[in-house]
Amino acid sequence: MSSLATMLKAPGALHEVDDDPEAVFEFLCSKGWSDGLPVIPPTPDRVERMLSFCDRDFDKPVVKIPPRFGAATPIRVAANAVMAGCKPEYFPLVLLALEALAEEPYNLYGTQATTHPCTPMLIFNGPIAKEVGINAGHNAMGNYFRANASIGRAVRLALVNIGAAIPGTGDMATAGTPAKFSFCVAENEAASPWEPLHVELGFPKESSTVTVIAAEGPHNINDHESITAEGILTMVAGTMTITGSNNAYYAGQPCVAFGPEHAQTVAGDGMSKADVKQWLFERATLPMSRFSKEGIERRFRRKLPEQYATAPLDAPVRMVTKPEDLIVIVTGGAGKHSAYVPTFGNTRSVTRALKRADGELVKSIQELKRG
């Protein structure tokens, strides 16, 4: 492998621009290399610093990103991470998320090119999420926190700049979603009454993982009145039942993100995660009559004939195909709010643990620091 300095200064790798933030921003926008917001210029020195937490071959593709199937080498991803404002210690989590997105069940090509307003939602679990400062408390799905904002943004920039998910050509989203700028959270494991997502999925508690889902933006569940599990879950089920949701038609994996207060109330009535999923599977339903006549005929009777070919109009349409398809996490701070996150539908979540190149679990991000 050639030296990093040689790779960073290879022909075509560098572009000369006036040393002025506005000039750099104008140049990157003119090339289509921005997300519409100002970026940090990915100079060779900055890219080299970003790679200080990378234990991979810098010029060997980690994944190929559709629709162009561009080669996501660590150098290319690092340039996008610099532009997004990442700290070098965030970089392994950016690579981890891209690896998860590239797994076949996620359907990255479909989710990149669809007219549906979906975007990768990154859910981090384990000690490294806390170590690097991914927010799991107040405003966990919002702005302000650098790790959340820049990790999610780096992934999106890589999808655009390496994968060519450019609006109108590679990304055909009709209206899109502001979550396409960044959608990155950590589970609030300390405030959760249940086992964290990665443990539920069979990963060791000490592992650090990312779970990726092809998400819409979060839909708020406001419930300041209910004081029982049944009351809160009734409100959750009502929010989940949306006629325009892809989850009414496809075997997707939507997510319920309980706020800690709601989660404590539900668990306080003796309900496990499995109980919650079963309850919502049975009750988050709409009668088929709530859908349009054309939708009933084309979507249900023709495409799902085993269930609906001769079903009466009051037949229930479920928002999840089976209870275990529902993803349940706890995130956020104090306040009686939770969130429902619908998905693209024709996709499955993927969870990957952070490991070194030799396959060993990473216990601290410092294990990956070079030199």
Secondary structure, DSSP 4 states (H G I P E B T S, - for coil): ---HHHHHTSTTT-----S-HHHHHHHHHHHT-S-SS------HHHHHHHGGG--S-TTS-SEEETTTTEEE-HHHHHHHHHHHT--GGGHHHHHHHHHHHTSGGG-HHHHHH-SS--EEEEEEESHHHHHHT---STTTTSSS-HHHHHHHHHHHHHHHHTT---BTTTB--SS--GGGT--EEE--GGG-SS--HHHHTT--TT--EEEEEEE---EEEE-SS--SHHHHHHHHHHHH--TT-GGGTS----EEEE-HHHHHHHHHTT--HHHHHHHHHHHSEEEGGGS-HHHIIIIIIITSHHHHSS--TT-EEESSSSGGGSEEEE---SSSEEEEE-B-SS---EEEE-B-TTSPBPSSGGGG---
